[in-house]
């Protein structure tokens, strides 16, 4: 190790049972207040005694003036403040190199990859500053830098960790013992081989072949292979690549199907509301409300994932039936466990039940959405157990989420940093995309 490096305990990163040290570069310059210095040339009085500090000691500068000196407090009290001449010390500049359990690491601010060792720098709900571990094989690094299941269970936010890159002393490669002319001949042979390989690569790029025929695959699979080859000019296409593009197409198809069902449910609700308002439109002749005017009150409870439709006369509160009874017609829709709540599908089901009409099977068979969109209510696996839910404000990087539910009620209404993880790791709970997440009444 170089003589101009000083190693000190990093108090901010050291945790119980483990000491993390940081390397400091020794620089010969005047120190500023707050910086640390190391005494290297202490001045002694005529009796050989020190002035309150000695060589090898490290102190923190409490003040610095225009003169060639700084002030320190050797025993930590204001009464002990004394000055140190500039030629008596070196200034210690912190580096990003740490020593952990005898090994040296460089602390780097970048996105971590599975298997890399990370250092937690900010304490949060799951990790304590100073903790180090390798990203679990189940970890899911996101493009925004966040890591889901960092330790196999909990997520780690980008900005709360640093990647630890091992620092090794490079060994100088030994010089060849071969004569100079033999070394030159060997170098020329290697260059010739490399040039030949580059020429083959250029030829392949200038004349890309047609995608190879894949065996035992369907027409759609072969079409996907041709599409990949054309777009990327690859000389070969793997089944894995084809499978990925087909999976993406299936995902998009599921989203389109759900969008279509939600659209039809909304049109269905508006159509049934019109029947209750317009004289020229009526329900089926066998319906108790065949030619009655009616109004609908929807009670939506997103927490319980239910929609209730209350059917009342357009003028009055209760229907007077031919049987002589008075009543309100009611229909209830409840979102199934594991399904994503959508208020329009819920309204369509509840209203049809209140009216005694047949409910289309597609309302019960609607696939869950596969694409996160602005206005959706989402959660993430690592906060789901805390009841934390967010509304998506934007798909762009930054504070693009607002908390709509949490076990800590004070957190509701706070903005949260979602970044790219919204599109990649969010679990959609509600794709109604309405403003309020509270139970509400709507009268139509």
N, C-alpha and C positions, 0 to 999 in steps of 0.2 A: 504494500500500500504506500502511496506517495506520502512524503513527510508533511505536505501542505494540506492534509485532510485531518479534521477533528471529528470524532464520533461522539454524539451525545444522545441521551434518552429523549425520545419525542413524547412529551407528556400528553399531548392531545390524542395520540394514537395508542399509547400503551394502556393495556387493560389488565385487570386482575389476573395474575398468573403468567402474564407474558409481557416482556419488555420489547418494544420496537425502538430501534435506534436510527438516527438520521445522520448522514454524512454532511459535514459543513466544510466549505472551501475556505482556506485561510488566505485573506487578501490584505495586502499592505495598503490601507487607505484610512482616512478618518471615518469613524463610525458615527451614525446618527442615533438619536434617542430611540430606544426600543430595540436596537440591534445588540447582538452579543459579541463580546470581544474575548480574546485569549491573551493572557499576560505571557510574553515571551522574553522580555528584556527589562525586568523590574529594576527600578532605581533603589539603591540601598543608602542608608545614612552612613555617617563616619564610623559608627559602631557595628555596621554590617546588618542592621535591622531593617525590615521592610517598612513601608508606609501604610500597611494595612492590607496589602495584597502581595502575592508571590508568583513566580513563574509557574506556568501550567494551569493556573486557576482561570475559570471562565466566569465572566460577570456580564450583567445586562446594563447597558448605558441608560441612565435616567435623564441626562440632559447633555447637550452639546452646544458649544458656543463658537464664535468666530476664531478664537484662539486655537492653537495647536494642542488641544487637550479635550478630554471628555470626563464626565463625572459618573461615578459608580457608588453603590452602597454595599460594601463588603458584607456587613452583618444584617442588611435588610432594613435598617432604621434610618430615618431622616438625619439623625444626629451623626451618622457614620459617613455621610456623603463626602467623598474626596475625589480629587481629580487625578487623571492618568495622562501622562504625556504621550503624544502620538507615536514616538519611537519605542514605547514600552509594550505595545500590543499589536495584534493583528485583528482585523474584523472578520467575523465568521458569517459567511453567506450560505444559507441553507440550500441544499441540492435536492433533487428528486430521488436520490439513491438511499434506500433503506437497508437495514440489517435486521433480519428476522430469523431467529433460531440459528444464528451463525452463517446464514446465506445472505448474499447481496442481491437486491432487486432494484430495478428502476421503476418508479411510480409514474405511470403514463395515463393521461386523460384521453381515453378513447373507448370505443365500444368493445365489450368483451366477447370472446367466443367460448363455446363449450370446451371444457377441459382446462381453460386458462385459470390462473390464480388471481383472485381479486382481493382488494383491501377496502373494507367499508370505511368511509370517511365522514359520514353523517349518520347519527343515530336516528332510527325511525321505529315504527311499531314492531318490526320483526328483527332488526339487526342493530348491533351496538358498534359505534365507531371503534376501529382498531381490530375488528374481527377479520380474519383472513380464511379463505377457503377456495377450493377449485369449483368452477361451475359444474353442477351435476349433469350427468349424461341426459337427463330429462329436461334440462334447462332450455328455454326458448328465447334466444337473443332476438330482439326486435330491431328493425332498421332505425328506430329513433334512439336506440341505446338502452332502453329498458330491457330487463331480463325476467321473463316469467319463470317460476319454479327454479330460481337461481341455485338454491341448495337442495332442490328436489321437492320443496314444499312452498316456499314463499318467494314473492317477486322482489326484485331489486331495482330501484329507480335510477335512471341515468343521471349523473351528477352527484350521487351518493356513494360512488365507488371509484376506485382507480385500478387499472390493470397492473399487475406486478410482473415485469419482464425480468427474467434472471440476467444478472450481469456477470459475464465471464471474461477473464483476461485472455485476449486472443494470443495464440501462440504463433510466433514467427515461422513461416514455412521454411524448411531448410533449402538451401541452394542446391541445385543439381550438381552432382559430382561428375557429370559427363563433360567431355570436351566441348568447346564452343560450337564447332562445326556440326557435331552430332545434335546439340540442342537446337540449332537453327533448322536442321533437316526435320527433326521431330515436330517443331512448331509449324513448318510449312505443310507437313502431312496432315496435321490436325485442322489447319485452316482450309485446306483443299476439301477435306471431308465435310466440313461445316458449310462451305460454299455450295457444294453439291446438294446438301439437304435443303438449303434455302432455295435453290433453283427449282427443286421438285415442289416445294411449298408454293412458290409463286405461280408455277404452271397450274397447280390444282386450283388456286384461287381465281386465275384467269379463265379457266374452263371447268366450272363446277358441273359434276355429273348429275343426272336425273336421280331422284330419290330411289334407292334400291327397293325391289319388291320384297315385302315382308311375307313370310310364310305363315299360313294358318291364321289369317286375320280377315276381318270383314271389310266391306267397302269403306265405311266411315273411318276405320283405323288407318287404312291405306291413304285415304284422302288427307288425314291429319299428318301422316308421314310426309306426303308430298308438300303440304303447306309449310311444314317446319324446314324441309330442305330448301324450298324456294326462298323463304324469309331469311334464313341464316347462311345459305350457301354451304351447308355441311355436306361432306362426302359420305356420311353415314348417319343413320337415325336409329336411336335405340327405342326399345319398347317402352322404357321408363319415360322418355320424352313424349312419346305418343300418348301414354296413359295420363300424363300430367295435363296435356292440352284437352283431352277428352273429359277429364275430371272438371276442368275449368268451364267447359261448355255445358256440362250437366249442371254445375252450380248456377250458371247464368240462366239456364232453362227453368230451374226450380224457382228462381227469383221472379222471372217473367210470369210464371204460372200463378204465384201468390199475388203479384201486382194485379193480374187480371181478375182474380177472385175478389180481392178487396175493392176493385173498381166496380164490379158487378154488385157487390153487397151494398156499396154506397148508393148506386143507382136504384137498387131495389128499395132501400129505405126511403129515398126521396119520392119514389113512385107511390109507395104505400101511404106516405104523408099527403100526397096530392089527392088520393082517393078520398081521404077524410075531409078534404077542403072543398072539392069541386062537385057540383050537383050532377054533372053529366057523366061522372065516373062512379061506379059502384063495385062492391065486393061480389063474389059468387052468390047466386040466389039462395043457396042453402045456409049461408052464413048468418048468424044472429044479428049482425050489424050490416046486413045487406045494403040498405040505402040510407044508413044513418051518417050524419056528420060527426066527426070525432077529432080529438086532439090528443097528442101523445106527449107524455113527460118521461124523459129518460133519466135514470139515476145511474151514473157511472162511478164505480169504485175501483180504481186501478190497484189499490193495495190488496183488495180481495179478488181482483181480476173478474169482476162481475158487471153485467149490465142488466138493469130492470127497466121494462117498458110498461108504463101505467097508461091505460086507455080510458079517456073520459069523454063525455059528450062535448061537442064544441061549445054548447051553451049549457052550463051546469056542471055538477060534480059526479053524478051517478046516472047510469043508464037505467031506464024503466023498461023492463022486459015484459013480454006478453004473459009470462007466468005470474006477473004481479010483483016480482022481486026487483030490488035496486042493487046495482053492483058496479064495481070498477073492474075492467078486464086487465089482467096482469100477465106478463111473460118474463121469464128469467133466463139469462144466458150466463154460463160460468165457463171460463177458460180451463181447458184440461191441463193437468200437470205435465210439464215438459213442453207445452205449446206456448207460442209467443202471442201475447194479448194484442188484439186489434179492435178498436172501439167500433168500427163500421161492421165488421163481421158479427160482433156481439149485439149491436143494435138490430141488425137484420134478423138474427135468430130470435132475440127477445120479442121484437115487434110481430114477427110471424106467429110466435107462440101466443101472444096476446090476442091476435086476430083469429086464431084457430086455423091458420093456413099451413100447408105443407112446407117443410124446410128443405131446400136443396141440399143433397148429400155433400156437395163440394164445400159448403160452409164448415162442415165437420172434418173434412179431409184436407183442408188447406195446409200445404207444406210450410214449415218455418222459413223465414227469410234467410238469405245467405249473404246479403250485402248490407253493411251498415250505412245509414244515411242520416243527414242532418235532421234532428228532431226525435230520433230514436232514443228510447230509454235503455241503457245498457249497464252491465256490471262486468267484473273481471274475476277469474277464478280465485285469485289470492285475496280478494276483499269480500267475496260473496258471503262468507260466514259472518261478517260484521253487518250484513244488511245494507251495504253501501250500493247505491244506484246513482247513475249519472244520466243527464240529458246531453246529447251530442249537439254542440253549438256550431262546430265546424269540423271538416276533415283535414284541415291544414294543421301544420305543426304549431305548438304553443298551448296556451290555456284554452283548450277547445271543449272542455266539459264543465258542467255545473252539477253539483251534488243535489239530488232530489230526495234521497233517503239515506239514513245512517243511524246506527245505534246511538251515536252521539248527536243529539238534535241540534247542537250548536254548529255542526258542520254543514247542515242543510243550507243551501244558498251560496256556499263557497265555490269558487272556481277551482278547477283542477287541471293539471298538465297531462294531456293525453298523448299528444304527438301522433306518430304513425301507428302506435299500438292500438288505436281506436279501430282502424280498419283491419288489423291483423289478429288481435287477441280479444276483442270485445265479445261478450255474450249478450245477444239481443233479448230484451224482456218485453218490450212494447214498441211496435212500429206504427202506432196510431198517428204519431207526429202532431200532437196537439199541445197547446201551451201549458195547461195545468196538469199536475200529477195528483191533485187532491180529489177526494170524492166530490161530485158535483151533480147538480140537477140541470137538465136541459129541457125546455118546453118547446114543442113544435106544433 
